[in-house]
């Protein structure tokens, strides 16, 4: 991975890990009880990212999927048990990987500061935000139906985010995490085969880009690995995702649909023109996302995979 990419991902990755709600909790939450916490998490995530460039987008996706269900309480990390299928085994989450990075960071934290740092405060991108959340004890695969699928229209997306206290700018900014994303054909195949009676391919897709997607994902495709990166610079956290949408090269219905909606179009255009603006708004929206459904009462798991 290029040095610039590594530096950018370090700044982004260092922080999802250490998020917590405002109020009585603060950025210095572990200063006395575990002063090494941020360093341990940062080093673990960075080392994993160097060996596997897919770690950053996986952790970003994991964080988003955790916060959108029961709030940011690390419930996505819990394993299924007899009689209960957990979130990580729900259909939208079975493709999520890199749980080992969180487990590794947690194990090191337990060695340095036993029973102190919660799983909900372990792992992900970085900026100074309040921390100290508690871990949830409930995780149900059935709750994953509340995650927004890539087929929603913009109105449905706006409502889904509003239900979590997030506004339209948050929606567009957080969608920018797709700059590191990859999608299997199954998530967008409906756009490139038999889209409608008049069009085989969704006409909102750039014609050349649509033909390329169709070749990558033929109707007879049975490979679970085939798919497309959501950004042509997928190893670098930048604003190219928005540039692609402006050019009609959004992979998901949700991505391209936002460009054709007046409520979101101008924000996409602004982020496409100004990368620093996107970065600032992304950080602000990530902090808001980290505050969704924070639990004041819970536990500090000894093992992220199971409740105490």
C-alpha positions in Angstrom: 0.0 0.0 0.0 1.3 3.4 -0.9 2.7 5.6 1.9 0.0 8.3 1.4 -2.7 5.6 1.5 -1.3 4.1 4.7 -1.1 7.5 6.4 -4.7 8.4 5.4 -6.1 5.1 6.5 -4.2 5.3 9.7 -5.9 8.6 10.5 -9.3 7.3 9.5 -8.8 3.9 11.0 -7.4 4.9 14.3 -10.8 6.3 15.3 -13.8 4.2 14.7 -12.3 2.2 17.5 -12.5 4.9 20.2 -16.0 6.3 19.8 -18.4 7.2 22.5 -21.4 9.5 23.2 -21.2 13.0 24.5 -22.3 14.0 28.0 -20.6 12.6 31.1 -18.1 10.6 28.9 -15.2 12.3 27.3 -12.1 11.9 25.1 -10.0 11.3 28.2 -12.1 8.4 29.4 -9.2 5.9 29.6 -6.4 8.3 30.5 -6.1 7.0 34.0 -7.5 3.4 33.8 -5.8 2.4 30.6 -3.5 5.2 29.2 -2.1 2.8 26.5 -5.5 2.0 25.1 -5.4 4.3 22.0 -1.8 3.2 21.2 -2.7 -0.5 21.4 -5.7 -0.2 19.2 -4.0 2.1 16.7 -0.9 -0.2 16.3 -3.1 -3.3 16.0 -5.3 -1.9 13.3 -2.4 -0.3 11.4 -0.4 -3.5 11.4 -3.4 -5.5 10.2 -4.0 -3.0 7.5 -0.5 -3.2 6.2 -0.7 -7.0 5.8 -4.3 -6.9 4.5 -5.5 -3.7 2.7 -9.1 -5.0 3.0 -9.1 -4.5 6.7 -10.0 -0.7 6.6 -13.2 -1.1 4.5 -14.2 -4.2 6.5 -13.9 -2.3 9.8 -15.8 0.7 8.5 -18.6 -1.6 7.3 -18.6 -3.5 10.6 -18.9 -0.2 12.6 -21.7 1.0 10.4 -23.6 -2.2 10.7 -23.1 -2.4 14.4 -24.4 1.2 15.1 -27.5 0.8 12.9 -28.7 -2.0 15.0 -29.3 -1.4 18.7 -26.8 1.4 18.6 -23.0 1.3 18.9 -22.7 -1.5 21.4 -20.4 -4.2 19.7 -23.4 -6.5 19.4 -22.2 -7.4 15.9 -19.1 -9.1 17.5 -21.2 -11.6 19.5 -21.2 -15.2 18.2 -24.5 -17.1 17.7 -25.5 -19.5 20.6 -27.9 -22.4 20.7 -31.4 -20.9 20.3 -30.1 -17.5 19.1 -28.7 -16.5 15.7 -26.6 -13.4 16.2 -26.2 -10.3 14.1 -23.0 -11.5 12.5 -24.8 -14.4 11.0 -27.7 -12.3 9.5 -27.8 -12.1 5.7 -26.3 -8.6 5.4 -23.5 -9.4 7.7 -22.3 -12.9 6.6 -19.8 -11.3 4.2 -18.2 -9.1 6.9 -14.6 -10.1 7.7 -11.7 -9.1 9.9 -13.3 -9.8 13.3 -9.9 -11.1 14.2 -8.5 -7.5 14.3 -10.9 -6.6 17.0 -10.2 -9.8 18.9 -6.5 -9.2 18.7 -6.8 -5.6 20.0 -9.1 -6.7 22.8 -6.7 -9.5 23.9 -3.8 -7.0 24.1 -6.0 -4.6 26.0 -7.0 -7.2 28.5 -3.4 -8.0 29.1 -2.5 -4.3 29.6 -5.7 -3.2 31.4 -7.9 -6.2 32.5 -11.7 -5.7 32.5 -11.3 -2.0 31.5 -11.8 -1.3 27.8 -15.1 -2.5 26.2 -15.3 -4.2 22.9 -17.4 -1.3 21.7 -14.4 0.9 22.2 -12.0 -1.5 20.4 -11.0 -1.2 16.7 -11.5 1.2 13.7 -10.6 4.8 12.1 -9.4 7.7 14.3 -10.1 11.2 15.4 -10.4 12.5 19.0 -13.9 11.7 20.2 -15.5 10.9 23.6 -15.2 7.3 24.6 -16.2 4.9 27.3 -19.2 3.0 25.9 -20.5 -0.2 27.3 -21.0 -3.5 25.5 -24.5 -4.7 24.7 -25.8 -8.2 25.7 -28.3 -8.7 22.9 -27.5 -9.7 19.3 -30.2 -11.0 16.9 -29.8 -11.9 13.2 -33.4 -10.9 12.6 -32.5 -7.3 13.5 -30.3 -7.1 10.4 -33.4 -6.5 8.3 -33.2 -2.9 9.6 -29.9 -2.3 7.7 -30.5 -0.3 4.5 -29.9 -2.5 1.4 -28.2 -1.2 -1.7 -31.5 -1.2 -3.6 -33.3 1.6 -1.6 -34.3 4.9 -3.2 -33.0 8.2 -1.8 -36.3 8.9 0.1 -36.0 5.5 1.8 -32.4 6.1 2.6 -33.0 9.5 4.1 -35.7 8.1 6.3 -33.5 5.2 7.4 -30.8 7.6 8.5 -33.3 10.0 10.1 -34.6 7.2 12.3 -31.1 7.1 13.8 -30.8 10.9 14.2 -28.7 11.4 11.1 -29.5 14.0 8.5 -29.1 14.2 4.7 -25.5 15.5 4.8 -24.6 12.6 7.2 -26.1 10.2 4.6 -24.0 11.5 1.8 -20.9 11.9 3.8 -21.1 8.4 5.4 -21.8 6.9 1.9 -18.3 8.1 1.1 -16.9 5.1 3.0 -17.7 3.3 -0.2 -14.4 4.8 -1.4 -12.8 1.7 0.1 -15.6 -0.8 -0.7 -16.1 -3.8 -2.9 -19.4 -5.4 -3.9 -20.3 -8.9 -5.1 -22.4 -9.1 -8.3 -25.5 -10.1 -6.4 -25.9 -6.6 -4.9 -26.1 -4.8 -8.3 -27.0 -7.5 -10.8 -30.6 -6.3 -11.1 -29.2 -3.0 -12.6 -27.3 -4.7 -15.5 -29.7 -7.5 -16.6 -33.4 -7.1 -17.4 -33.6 -3.8 -15.6 -36.9 -3.0 -17.2 -39.1 -3.7 -20.3 -37.3 -0.9 -22.1 -33.8 -1.2 -20.8 -31.6 -4.2 -20.2 -29.2 -2.0 -18.2 -30.2 0.8 -15.9 -30.1 3.9 -18.1 -28.7 6.0 -15.2 -25.4 4.0 -15.5 -22.7 5.4 -17.8 -23.0 3.2 -20.9 -19.4 2.1 -21.0 -19.3 1.4 -17.3 -22.6 -0.6 -17.5 -21.1 -2.8 -20.3 -18.0 -3.4 -18.2 -20.2 -4.5 -15.2 -22.2 -6.8 -17.4 -19.0 -8.5 -18.6 -17.8 -8.9 -15.0 -21.2 -10.2 -13.9 -22.8 -12.3 -16.7 -26.2 -13.6 -16.1 -24.8 -17.1 -15.8 -22.2 -16.1 -13.2 -22.0 -18.5 -10.3 -18.8 -17.3 -8.7 -19.3 -15.8 -5.3 -16.1 -13.9 -5.6 -17.0 -11.9 -8.8 -17.8 -8.2 -8.3 -16.7 -4.6 -8.6 -14.8 -2.1 -6.4 -17.1 0.9 -5.6 -14.2 3.3 -6.3 -11.5 3.0 -8.9 -8.9 4.1 -6.3 -10.2 1.5 -3.7 -6.9 1.3 -1.7 -7.0 5.0 -1.0 -9.4 7.0 1.1 -10.3 9.9 -1.1 -13.3 11.6 -2.8 -13.1 9.6 -6.1 -16.3 7.8 -5.1 -18.2 11.1 -5.6 -16.5 11.8 -8.9 -17.6 8.4 -10.1 -21.2 9.1 -9.2 -21.1 12.4 -11.0 -19.9 10.5 -14.0 -22.7 8.0 -13.8 -20.4 5.2 -12.4 -22.1 4.5 -9.1 -22.3 0.8 -8.6 -25.3 0.6 -6.2 -28.8 1.9 -6.9 -28.5 3.9 -3.7 -25.2 5.5 -4.8 -26.4 6.7 -8.3 -29.9 7.5 -7.1 -28.6 10.2 -4.7 -27.1 12.1 -7.7 -30.6 12.2 -9.3 -32.2 13.6 -6.2 -32.2 17.4 -5.6 -31.8 16.9 -1.9 -28.5 15.1 -2.2 -27.1 16.1 -5.6 -25.5 19.4 -4.6 -23.7 17.8 -1.6 -22.3 15.0 -3.9 -21.1 17.7 -6.3 -19.4 19.7 -3.5 -17.6 16.6 -2.2 -16.5 15.6 -5.7 -14.9 19.1 -6.1 -13.4 19.5 -2.6 -11.8 16.5 -1.0 -10.9 18.4 2.2 -14.6 19.3 2.6 -15.5 15.7 2.3 -13.0 14.7 4.9 -14.3 17.3 7.4 -17.9 16.3 6.9 -17.0 12.6 7.0 -15.4 13.0 10.4 -18.3 15.0 11.8 -20.8 12.4 10.6 -18.7 9.5 11.9 -18.8 11.1 15.3 -22.6 11.4 15.1 -22.9 7.8 14.0 -20.7 6.8 17.0 -23.3 8.4 19.2 -26.2 6.4 17.9 -27.9 4.3 20.6 -25.0 4.5 23.1 -25.6 2.5 26.2 -25.1 4.0 29.6 -25.7 0.6 31.2 -24.0 -2.6 30.0 -20.8 -4.5 30.5 -17.2 -4.7 29.6 -16.8 -8.1 27.9 -13.8 -10.1 28.6 -14.2 -11.8 25.2 -15.8 -9.8 22.4 -17.5 -12.9 21.0 -19.6 -13.7 24.1 -21.3 -11.9 27.0 -19.8 -12.3 30.4 
